[in-house]
Amino acid sequence: MTLVEAALAALAIGVNYSVARTSKLLWGALSAWTTISLCSPVAEGIRFFEWMPGATWIRALGFLWFVLAVPAHALVLWWKRSRIEVDPRRRQLLRAGATLAAAPFAAAGFAIHKARQDAEVREVDLAIPKLPPDLQGLRLVQLSDIHLGSFFSRTQLRRVVDQANGLGADLAMITGDLISSYGDPLEEAIDELSRLRLTAGVYGCLGNHEIVAQCEALATQMAARRGMRFLRSQSATLRFGKSKLNIAGVDYQRLGHPYLADSARMVRPGELNILLSHSPDVFPVAVEQGWDVVLSGHTHGGQITLEHLDSRLNPARFYTPYTYGKYTQNESSLFVTSGLGTVGVPARLGTSPELVSIRLTCDS
């Protein structure tokens, strides 16, 4: 544990103890546990508590307590202490305070419901200058950030695969995070994804949670046995009529390390070059290397965001300028999907689970 994590854990315990009326130490411990698991990039790989039934849900409840119940308690206490007994409006003010305190929980309920909804199909046109005629109108379907496990079920994934099969796409692209952590049902995720029926195949890359779950090699092997290719600094060339499409994939590009250090060699002059990278941060480097299209996920669109009120109210902006949607630079395009599943808590606010249908076009 780093000093920052220790400080956050202490803060979580202290705030909960000072505000909560009952079970102070229990809720403080849950909040500390959750704070550590969310703040440390490797904490999910620490499997000390993973043997416990419902460990993922316990962390989620601890987090929700910390971010919802603590402010609610604090608000109620503020209302109580800000008015003296003789104030005739005190009762009405306290009722208003209680209503305000309940608002975060109502929002949480809506966010949890939103995360459980079926995926929306988002149709996207990517304009590519000098697109070869035989690739005009080519359709790709992108699935990302599935996080199969406690918060996203096999039944939900099955419905998404059925949706994808009904879109009439030519290729499927899977951009990482099949599961969240060690012990999640990787084989079930691969089994369901193997049901994708696309005329030109299924290709993918791996995300940071495959690193966390220590399953990069296993996921690649399982997928290959079921006819899917996860590209790990590898490329594959497909022919459509007289035109060639070069698809390449990279493992998760870690923050603070050189991006795409060995990827320029995979660019094929004279072909349309598509790069699958879980992290969208690689886009400027990909443009320099000559990639025409980059497909990414990772951000969940912020997962819980109020960006429609203020662009700064998106947690994804703390680590990337590429939070969601289409971006262009020179003649290259990036698309970042909000993905399907969730991490930390089973909730989405301001963003929906989505399945993306991408059409390649030369029209601007």
N, C-alpha and C positions, 0 to 999 in steps of 0.2 A: 504494500500500500504506500502511495506517495504521500508527502506532507499535505498536498492539496486535498487528496481524498480523505485523509484523516481529519483535516479541518472541516470539510463538508460534512463528514459523519458526525463530528462533534456538534456542529451547528444544527444538524437535523435533530439530534437528541435533545439539545438545549431548547430549541424552539418548541418542539413537541411537549417537552416537560413543562415549560412555562405557560403553555396555552391550554393544553388538553386537561379535562377534568378527571378522567379516569384512564386506567391502563397506560400511564405516561411512559413507563420504561419499555413496555411492549411495543407501543407505536413508535417510540423513538428508535428502538432497535430495528424495526421494519424500515423506517425511513432511512436510517444509516445504511442498512443493507442495500436498499434500492439506490441511494445516492452513489454508493461505491460502484454498483453494477452498471449504472448509466454513465458515470463519469470516466471510468477506466476503459480504454479500448480493448483490454485483455481480460477484463473481469468475468465476462461470460465464459471464458475458457477455464476459469478457476472452478472446479467442480465440487467444492467442499460441501455445498448444500444441495447439489443436483439430485442426490439420492432421495430427498424428501418428496413425498407425493404432493403435487400441486405447487412446487417451488416457484414456477413461473408466475402463477396467479398470486402467490404470497408477495412476491416482489412488486407485482402490479398494484396490489391493494395498498402496500406500503407507500408506493409512489403517489397513488391517488390521495391517500391520507395526507401526505406531506404537502401536495400542491393544491388540494381543495379544502380539506378539513381545517388545516392550520390557518389559512387566511379567513375562513368562515368564522372560526372561533375568535380570531383576533378582531374581526369586524364587530361581532356581538359584544365583546368586552369593551371595545372602543365606544360603542353606542351607550353601554351601561355607565361607563365612567365619565362620559362627556355631558351628562345631564344630572342635575341635582334632584332630590326627591320632590321638591316643591314645584317643579316644572310641570304644569298641567298637560303639556304635550308629551310627557315622557313615555306614557303607555303607547301612544301612536307611533312614536319614534322607534321604540323597541320592536314593535310589530314590523315596521318598515325595515329595521335592521335584520330581523329574523328572515324576512323575505329575501333581502339581499344575500344573506348568508346561505340561503338555500339555492340561489341561482347557480353557483358553480357546480353543484351536484346535478341540477337539471341539465346543464350544459354537458356534463360528463355522461349522463345517461343518453343524451342525443348522440354524442361522439361515439359511444360504444355501439349504439344501434347503427350508425353510419358505417362503421368498420365491418359489421356483419352483413351488410347488404351485398347483393350480387354485383359483380364487376360491371361497370359501365363500359361500353365499347366506344372508344374514341377514334375517330377517323382523322387521319393526318395526311396532308399532301406535302411531300418534300420536293422542292424545286431544285433540280440539279442541272447547272449549265452544261451544255454539250453532252447530254444524256444520250447514249447510243439508242437508235430507233427500236431495236429489239428488246430494250429494257424499259421502254416507255409503257407506263401503266403497270409495271411489275408490283405485286402486292406482298408485303411482309406483315406478319403478325408478331408483336413483341409482348412477351410475358416477363415480368421481373419482380424481385422482392416478394417471393411467395411466402416465405417464413412458415412453412407447414409445421404445425405443432399445436400448442395449447390455444392459440388465438385464431388459427386458420386451419380448418378441418379438411380432411381428404374429400369429403362431400362437396365442399365449396370449390376445391381445385377441380374436381370432376366436372362441375358445372362450367367452370371457366374453359376447360379443354373442349367441352362440347360446343361452347360458344365459338371458340377459335376455329374448330372444324367447320362451322357453318358460315365462315366469312369468305370462303373461296380464295384464300390467300395462296401464294406460291411457296413461301418459305416461312418457317417459324424461327424467331430469334429469342433466346432466353438469356437475360442479362444478369444472372447471379442471385445469390441468397435464396437457395431452395429451402433451407431450414434456418433456424436461429442459433442453436447451440447443440452441444454434445448430448446425445440421447434422443434428439428429435427424429421423426420417422423419415429418414432420407430415402430408404427403399420405396416407401409409399409414394413419395414425391416423384421419384424417377418412374415408377410404374404408371402413375397417372399421366405424366408428361409423354410417356412413350405411346400414349393413345392419340397423340397429335397426328393428323393425317394431312400432310402437305405434299404437293406434287414434287417439290424439289428438295425436301428434307427439313431436318431440325438441327439447328446449330446454336451454340451457346458459349458463354464465358462464366467464370466463377466470381463470387463476391467475397466481401470481408467475412461474412458469417461462415463460409466454407473453411476459411482459415481458423476462425474461432472454434468450429466444431472438429477441426483437424480431419477433414474428410475430402480434401481436394482430389487426391488420387482415387479414392474409393468412388466418389461421385462420377469422375471421368470414366472409370472402368464400368460401373453399373450402366451409365448412359450408353457407352459403346456397345455393350451386350444387347441393348434394346434398340439399336439403330440410330442413336443420336450422337452428335459430336460436340463435345466441349473442347474448345480450342484454347490451348494453353501456350501462348506465344507461337501459335500455329496458324496456317491459313489454308483455305480450300478454294479452288477455282471452279465455278459452275459456268456452263455455256447455255445461253438462250439465243437460239438462232445463230447469227453471226457475231453476237456480242458475248463478252465474258464478264462475269461478276466475281470479284475476289473478296471473300469473307475471311476476316482474321479476328482472333480473340486473344485477350490478355487476362492474366489473373489480376485480382484487385491491386491497384496501384496505391501503395501506402503513402500517406501524407508525410512530407519531409524527405522522401526519397526521389531520385530522378525519375520523371515520368517517361514511360515508353522507351526505356534505355536501349532496347534491342528490337524495336518494332519497325524502324524504317526499312529494314531488309525485306519486310513482308509486303510492302507496297509494290503493286504491279503496274508499270506504265502501260497505257493503252487499254486498261480494264477499269471498270467501276470498282473502287475500293471502299469497302464497308468495314469499320472497326467496331467490335463489341467490347466495351469496357464498362464494368460495373460503376466505376467512379467517373463522373462527368468532368472532373477537374483536368483531365488530360487533354481537353479539347484544343487549347492553344498550341500544344506540342503536336497534336495530331494534324492540325492545319499546316504547320511547318513541314511535317513529314510527307504531306500530300494525300492524306485520307480525304475522300469525298464526303463520307457520311460516318458519324459516330453515334451509336445507340447506347444509352446508359440508363441507370436507375439510381439506386442507393439513397436518394434523398427522401423518398416517400412523399415528395411534394411539400415536405415540412411535417407531415402527419397530423400535427395539431398546430394550426396556423391561423392567424387573423390578418393575413396579408391583404385581404380585400379592404381592411380598415386602414392599414399602414404597412407599406412594403417592408418595414423593419421588423414586423411582428411575425417572422417566419424563422424558426430555429435553424433551418437548413442554411440560412444566410451566414451563420456563424462559421461555417467551414467551406462554403462554395458559393460563387456567384451564379452558378448554373443550377437553379433549384427545381425548375419544372418547365416543360414545354420545348419550343423550337428556338434555336439560336443559330446565327449564321456569322461566318467570318471569312472574308475573301469569297471563294467559291465553294466553301465547305459548310456542311450543316451538322448540327447536333440536335438530337431529340432525347429529352430526359423524361421518363415516365414516372408517375407517382406509385406505380406498382400495385400489388394486390394485398399483401399482408401488412402486419404492424409489428413493432418491436417495443418492449418496455411495458406498454399498456395496450389493451385491445380496443383502441379508440382512434378515430379520425375526426378532425374538425377543420373545415375549410378545404378539404381535399378528399377525393373519393377513390376507392379501389377501381383500377381500370385495366382493360385489355385494349391494346393499341393496334389499330389497322393502319398500316402505312402504305401509301401509294407513291411510287416514284414517277416524277413528271419533269419535263423540261420547261413547263410553263412557270413563269414567275408569279 
